[in-house]
Every structure is written in C-alpha cells, then in structure tokens.
C-alpha cells in the first residue's frame, strides 16, 4: 500500500498586515526568495541527515494593501491558490534510520534495490543534498561576459559554502578548485570575458573537491570526499557542439586494457586536455582530480572513506567519466586490498560511452544513480538511434559504430507533469533545470504515489534560472542576479568593478602525487 501522509496543506490561514504605500501582495516566504531563519550548523546537518524533529505547521504572512482593490486582489490570489491541485508538505515522514548506519546502502552497495519505489526518505534527502552541491557550481560561477572575472568562481575556496549561504553544507571544506582549458570545441560551455584584461585567457572554473569535516564525518558515518562538476544552466546548444563520436578511452591515456571501451570524444578531451602555458590549466582536470583524491586518501588513511561524484548536464557526464577513471586507475584500492566505495549521483546527464564502457564500469564496481526528468531531451543524447532502448540484436549489430551509446547505472525517472506547482508545457531549458529536478525529488514518493513535498523545499528556487513555476505564485522567472551587475561604489563615489582576491591555481605537491600514481608530470 502506498504510504500515507498527514494532510498539512501548503497554504494556511492568512495573517494580514498593513502596508501604507504598497500596491502589491506578498505570498509566503516559502514561495518567494526571502531570507530564511538561520539555524546553527549542527541543526542544519542533523536535519539533512535524518535526525527526527517535531513536525511544525508554518503560517505565512499575506500583507493587506491599503487600496480600493486590495480586498479583491487578495480574493483573486486566494481563489487561484485554492483552485490549484492539492499539494501537501509533510515533515512527519522523516527517515527513521540514521545515515551513519545506512550510508553504504544509500551509496549504492546494493544498486538501490528497494529504495526507489517507494522512495526511501533517507536516499531522497541525500540526493537533494548532493544535488545542492552540484547547483553550487552554477551559483558560484561568473557567467557575466562584461566581468573581467568571467569564467571563474566568484568566491574563495575557504569560504565557498558560507558565501553561498549554504548553511547545511558548511560541514564540508573545499580543498581544491578544478579548472579546464577552454581550447576545447565546446563554445556554449566555456565563458569568456569581453574585456582585454582578464583573470585568464584560456581557463574556466568547472568544479571543486570538498571533504567532510570531523563533525559531519561523525554524522555521515564516514569521511566523504565529494567532487562536484559544473554543467550548463541556461543553454542547451552544447549538445550540438558534441562531435557525437566515440573513441577508445585508452587513446586519452586513461589506462583501460580494452580498446573497445569507448566514450564520447568531447567529454574525453575536456577531461584530459591541458595547456601548459596557462597556470590554471597546466594540469588537466583529470590530473587535478586524481592528485587531490590521492592526497586526501593519504591524509585520512585508516578512516572509513567514501568518494562521491555529482554533476548536472554536461557535469553529470564528467562525473561519470572521472569516477570511472578513479576505479579504472585503482586509486580507490587501499594497501590492504580493500576498496573505497565510489558512487555517482548524476542529474539530467547525457549518455557517456558505448555498451562496453557500461559493462566495464559495472565490472569495476562503480555505482551510478541517474536522476532524470523523462521530458528532458539531454538524457536522450547522444545516441539518438542506437542506444540501450533498441533491441539487443540491433545493438549487437551496431556495437562497432561510433554512434552507438548506452546509459550506465540505475535510472530514477521523474515527471514534471506530476507536480501541481509547475507549468505542464515546459520549454526545454526548464525541463532540464537542476533546481526543478530537486523540486521533483522532494515531491516524489514512488510510481503512482501522490506528489507530496517531503521537506517543503522553497518553491522559489525553481525559478532561479528558468520560468517553470505557475504564475500565481508570483515568483519572477530568472530572478537570481547580482546586485547592480556586480558594480560597487569606490571611495571617491565612482561605480567600478571591484577587485577580487587572487585565485589560487595548484598546490606544489601535485607533481608528487601524480608521480606516486605513475602518471607523467611536467
């Protein structure tokens, strides 16, 4: 039988307050991007990890406008809300298990059998948590072509999560930023400034490595090393940039013994190429990740450790490829012969390689859980005609073709048409949006189950970089933007672009760790 939920309605009785000179109506703080009460770090983490708390019913405030039309406007908004499909927020259905006791199961030890339908509350919470870590790559990235820092991270590594207001992730320390050379033919992925004086002519920031601190490690049940990759947030043209051509993984110096194991050439080049003339890209993204994971495994030798990759869109493809590299290289194998669990939580990711890549990945024990919106076009690419959905005999015949792809791992398919909060006819960008995926996760309880928001995740986040929420929630589309486009007043009163602290490139021990891995260094 499907689980039942207390009918805690998302909208409650109205508290009215007078506003003397306004002509607008404000809905709940759970619907609009207003500041939320700050919790202590421990409160935030324990809530994320399933420590029970008492269910509460919040009462939003609707401000009454002092005008002739205020009452009628309030009635209109109330009627629109009541006419919407019923949706509820439940905080009583919290995970009963503690993550410290069940983390291996959540990390894919048994391929998530029995955890997806019905949806396991603890797994849902963890998927959203790692999804937020992927979303942080977008929120921290400087997309503005009029900024001389375009293509970089807007924040320093040591206060990354704090700068983003991610109080529930302050239990992780960012140990390294990841850069890639923009010489790769993916113009809709890389961003460059229009100004002649820039932070780097050839580099783009594409993600980070973070590790749980001692307090969070106790709650997680292990030391977690997370690698988060940036993807593409507003444009889908990067799909057309793909050469849609498979080539052997070993051709890009990844030590795969089977030449029939192939991946999309653009993903491979982005992961393995470098520019020795650029101080940020003198090491490839591959070398940066392998050396940092090796360093962290040495630092935390003797502890229980996990390695988790996450990413959205193109970042999801890079997460799968780099996680595969970790297990193929044997970096996760400890001196005693035991293996550190490696897992990928990907969102809206494309296909990465061929059937042999899928089989090799499974043989090496890499666990991949792919969260997709069934209406999103990106997970259907590349391999439009030859993929895992065609009959096996056809795939066998097409195995040697350079356009024959196969998805890896386990798929969790979500449907945005099940959410009563979202517009049914979404444009491709909205259907692909990461915040929308996290909203769908929050309301998903299994196939055929009612859409019920498990944690009451802020609806306004959906419209951060798209136009997906129904209009009567009064959340403007694409609302997230820098104040005054980042311009500030100087001491003499002039408007200027502020200087940022000098970006770190690479630590001096990268060569040492690469040599330990048997990889050639500069």
N, C-alpha and C positions, 0 to 999 in steps of 0.2 A: 504494500500500500504506500502511496506517496506520503511523505512527511507532512504534518500539518503545522501551521504557524499561527501564532496569536495575531488577530487582525488589528495590528497597530497601524492606523491609517496614516499615510504620509503627510496629510494636511490636517490641521487641528483647529480648535476654536480660535477665533481671531481676537487678538488684543489690539485695541486701537489707540493710536497716539496722534496728537495734533501736530501738524506741520504748518507754520504760518504762511509761508510763501512758496510752497512747492506745488507742482501740478503733475505729480507722478505717484504711482503706487508701488510700494516695495513689497515683494514677496519674501518668503522665508529665507533666512541665512543659509539654509540647506540647499537652496536653489540658486542663489547668487554668490558671486565670489567675494563675500565679505570676510573679514578676518574671523577665524575661529578661536575659541578659547585655547590658550596654550596649556598643555599638560606637561608634567615632568617627563623626562626621558624614560624613566622606568615604567610609568603608567602607559606611555605610548607603546613601548616594546611589548609589555605584557599583554596589552590588548591585541596587538598584532599576532602574538604567538599563542593565543587561545586561552589565556588565563581568565576564568569566568568573572563577570561583573554583573551587577544588578541591571536588569533591563529598565530603561527610562523612556519616558514619553516627552518629547520636547514640544514646546509651543512657540511657533514662530510669531513674529510681530508684523501686522499689516498697518501701515501708517495711514490715517484718515486725512485726506486732503481737504483743506478749508476752501472749497469752491462749490459752485452750484452743481457741478457734475460729479462731485466726489462720491456721493452715495450710489449713483447709477454706475460709475466706473467700478466701484467695489463690487456691486452686484454682478456686473459683467464678468469680472475676474473670477468671482466665486462660482458663477454658473459654469464657466469654462473648466474650472478645476473639477467640479462635480460631474461634468459630462465626460471627463477623461476616463479611460479604462482604469478600473481599480488596481492600485498597486500598493503594496504594504512594505513597511520597514520592520524587520524583526531583529532585536538584539538578544532575544532569549535563546535562539538556536545557535549558541556558541559551541565551539569544539570542546568535547569533554576530555579528550586526550591532551597530553602535554607534548609539544613539539620535540622536546628533548628526548622523549621516549619513542617517538614515531617518525623521526626525521628520515631514516633510511627508506621507509615505505613511501613517504612524501617525495623523496628524492628519486624515486623510480626503481627501487630494488626489485619490485615485482611487476614492473611495467604498468603501474597504476591500475591493476586489475581490481575491480570492485570499488574504485574511488571516484569514478567519473559519472556513473549513473546508478543510483543518485549521487549527486556531487558531495564529496567529503568536505565538510566545513573547514577543516584544517588545511587541506590542499588548496581550497579556494583562497583562503587568507594568504597562503604563501605565494600563489600565482600572482595575486594582486600586489603583494609586496615586491616581488621581483619585477613585475611589470612597471611599478613605480620607479624602480632603479633604471629601467630602460628609458622611461619617459624623462628622467632627469637629464639624459643626454640631449634631448631636444630643448628642454627648458634652459639648459646652461649654454647652449650653442649660440654663437653670434652669427645670425643669418643676414645681418644688415649689410648690403653692398656699399653703403655710404660710411661704414665704420672702418677705420684703419685696422681694426682687430677682427674683421670679418673672417670666418673660418676657424676661429679659436674658441676656447672655453672662456666664458665671461667671468669665471670665479677661480680663485686659487684652490689648489688641491687640499690644503689643510682645513679649509672651512667650506668645502663643497656643499655638503648636505645642509649645513646651517644657513648658507647663503640662499638656498632654495626654499627655506622654511620647512624642510622635511624632518620634522622632529622625531618621527618614528624610525628614521634611518640614521640617526646620529650615533647609533651603536656600531657603525661601520666607519673605518678610516680609509680614505682613498690613498693608496700607496703609490699609484702611478697613473699618469695620463698616457693615452695611446694616440699616436699620430700616423698619418699615411700620406704618401706623396700624391699630389693632385695631377701628376702627369698621366695617370690612368685615364682612358677614354670613357669617363662617366661624368659628363659635364653637369648633369642635373643632380648629382650627389655632392660634388665639391662646390664650395662657395668661395668667391674671391672678391676682394675689395676693389672698388673703382679708383681708389687713390693710389698715387705712385709710391707713397711711403707707407709700408705695411709691416706687420709683425713677421710675416714670412711669405715669400712669393710662391712656394711650391708645397707647403704643408697644410693639412687640415686636421683638426682635432676630431677623433672618431670614437672616443670612448675612454673607459677608465678601468682600473683594477682596484678593488676595495677588499678589506678584510675585517671581519668582526672583531670588536674589542673584547676584553675579558668578560665584562658584564653580560654582553649579548651572547658571547660564546656559551656561557652557562645556561642561558635560556634556550639557545638553539640546540644544545646537546653536542656541539662540535664547533671547531674553528672553521668558519666558512669563508672561502676565497671566491669572490664574485667578479666576473668580467662582464661588463655591460658595453654593448656596441651601439653606436648611433646609426639610425636609418634615415629614411626620407619622410618628412612630415607633411608637406603640402602639395607636392607634385609627384605624379606617377610616371613622368616621362622617362625616368631612369630605366624602366622596363624595356623601352625601345633602344636604350643605349647598350643593352646586353648583346653580346655577339651571338648569344644562343648557340654556342658551340662548345661541345665537351672536349676536354683534353686530359691526358693522363696526369694524375696528381703528382706523380713522381717527376714529371717534367719541370715542376717548380720547386724541386729539391726537398719536397716532403718525402720522407723515407718509406714509401709504400712499396712492398715487394711485388705487387700485382699490377702490371701496366694496363690492365683492363679496367682498373678502378679510376673513374674519371669524374671531374667536376666542371662546372661552367667556367670558362676561361676568364671572364671578367672578375668573378669572385676570387679566383686564384691569384690573378695579377694584383688586385687590390690588397690582398693579404700578404703577398710575398715580395712585392717590389719595394725598392728603396732608392733614395737619391743621396749619394754620399757627399754631395756639395751642400746639402741642407742640414743644419744642426738638429732639426727635429726629425728628419726622415733618413738620417744616415744609417739607422737600423730600420728594417721592415717592421710592419705591425706584428708579423709572426715572431721576429726576434725579440721585440719588446715584450710580448706576452710570455713567451717561453722563458726568457731570462727572469722576469718578475715572478712568475709562478714557481720557478726553481728556487729563487731567493726566499720566497715566503715558506715553501715547504722545508727549507733548511732552518729557517727561524723557528718554526713551530714543529720541528721534529719531535716525535714522541707523543704528540697530541692527536686526538681524533680530528680529522680534517675532511672537508668536502670541497669540491671545486664546482661552481655553478656558473653557467653562461646564460646570458639573457640578451635579447635584442628584438627589435621590431623592424619589419620590412626588410630592406637590404641588410640591416643589422642582424636580423634573425639568420640570414644566410651565412654571414660572417661568424655568428655564434656557433652554428653547426660545424662549419669548416674548421674553426680554431679548436673547438672541443675535440673533434676527430683527430686533429694534429696532436693534441695532448696525449691521447690514448695510443695513437699510432707510434709516436716517438717513445712511448713508455715512460714519460715524465711522471706519471701518477703512480708508477710502481716503486714501492719503498724498498730499502735494502733487505728487509726480512721477507720480501716476496709478496707481501700484501699490496693491495691496490687501493688508492684513494678514490672514492666514488666520484664520477664525473657525470654531470647532468646538464641538459639544456632545457630551459623554459623559453620557447620562442613564440612570437606573436606576429601573425599575418606574414609569415615568411614564404618566399618562393621555393621552388624545388632547387636543389643544390647540385646533385650529381645523378649518375646513372644507377641502374639496378645493382651493379657490382659495388658501387660506393655504399649503397644501402646495406648490402649483405656484409661487406667488410666492417662497417660501423657496428652492426649488430654482433658480429663475431668478437669484436674488441670490447664489448660490454658497455658501450656508450648509451646512455638513456636520454631520449629526446621526447618531450611533450610539446606538441604544436597546438597553440590556441589560434583558431581562425574564425572569421565571420564567413558563413557559407555564401554570402553575396559579394564577397571581396574578390576582385579579379587577380590580385597579386599571387595568392597561393595556387592559382591555376596556371602559373607561368614559372619558368619556360616549360617546354614540352607539351604544347597545346594538343598535339595529335598523338604522340607516343608517350604514354605515362602509365602509372600504376593502375589506372582505371580501365585500361583496354584489356581484352582477353589475354591470358598468359601466352597463348600460342603466337599472338601478334607481337607481344613484347619480346618473345624469344627470337622471332624473325628480325625485329628492329634493334636488337641488342647492340649491334655494332655501329648503328647510325649515330652521328654526332648530335642528333636532336632527340634522343630517347632518354627521358628523365624519369626519376621515381622519388616520391617523397620518402622521408625516413621517419622512424619512431611512431608515436601514438598521436592521433589527432583528436582534439576536443573541438567539435564544431558547434558554434554559437549562431544564433539567428537574430539579427537586429529587429526583425519584424515581431518578435515576441515581447519586446519592451514597449510598454504603453507610453513611455516618455519620449520616444524618438519618432521622427518623421519616417513614414513607411517607405517612401520612394527616395532613398538616399542617393546622392551623387557618389561617384567612385571614390573621391577623396574621403568623404565621411565614412563610407563603409570600410575603409582601410585604416581609419584613425585609431591610434593606440588607446587614447582615453575612452573612446567608445567601446573598445574591446574590454577594458577594465570595468566599465559600467555593466556590460553584458555578463561578465563573470560574476559580479556582485549579485545579479538577479537570477543566475542560473542555478537550478537545483536538480536537473536531470531532464531527460527527454519526456515530454508530456506534462511536466510539472509547471505549476503556475510561476510566473516571473515575480519574484519577491526579493526586494533589496535586503541582503543579509546584514550589511553593515551600515546602510544609509549613506553610502558614498556620495559626496557632493555632486549633484547633477550638473552644476555649472561647469565642472571640469570637462564635460563632453564637448562643450562649445569653445574650448580654449583655442583650438586651431581648426575649427570647421563649423558648419551650420547644420546641426543634426537634431538639436532639441526642438520640440514643438514650440511654436511661437508664444503660446500663452504662459510659458514660464518666464518670459521677459528677460532672457539671458541673451545678450547680443552675440552674434557669431564672431569668431576670430578675435575674442576680447583680450587675449593676452598680448601685451605690448609694453615696450619700455617707455617710461615717462619721458616726454619731450625727445623721443628717439635717442635717448642717452646723453643729450646735451645738458650741461650744467653751467651755472654762472661762475666765472672766475673771480678772483679777488677784486679786480677792477670793474666788475659788473658786466663783462662781456660773456656771451654764450660761446662755449667751446666744448670740444670732445675731451673728456678727462683722460689723463694718462692712467694706464693700468700697471700693476706690478709686473716686472719682467717674468715671462713664462719660463718655467723650468723645462729643460729638454730631457737629458738622460743622465742617470747616475753613473759614476765612474766604474762600478762593478759589473756593468753589463757584459763586457768582454770576458770577465772571469766566469760568469755563469754560463755564457754561451760555450766557452771552451770546455767546461765541465760536461756539457751536453753533447760535446763532439761536433759542434757546429762551427764553421769557419767564421772568424770575426775580422774586423778591419785591421 
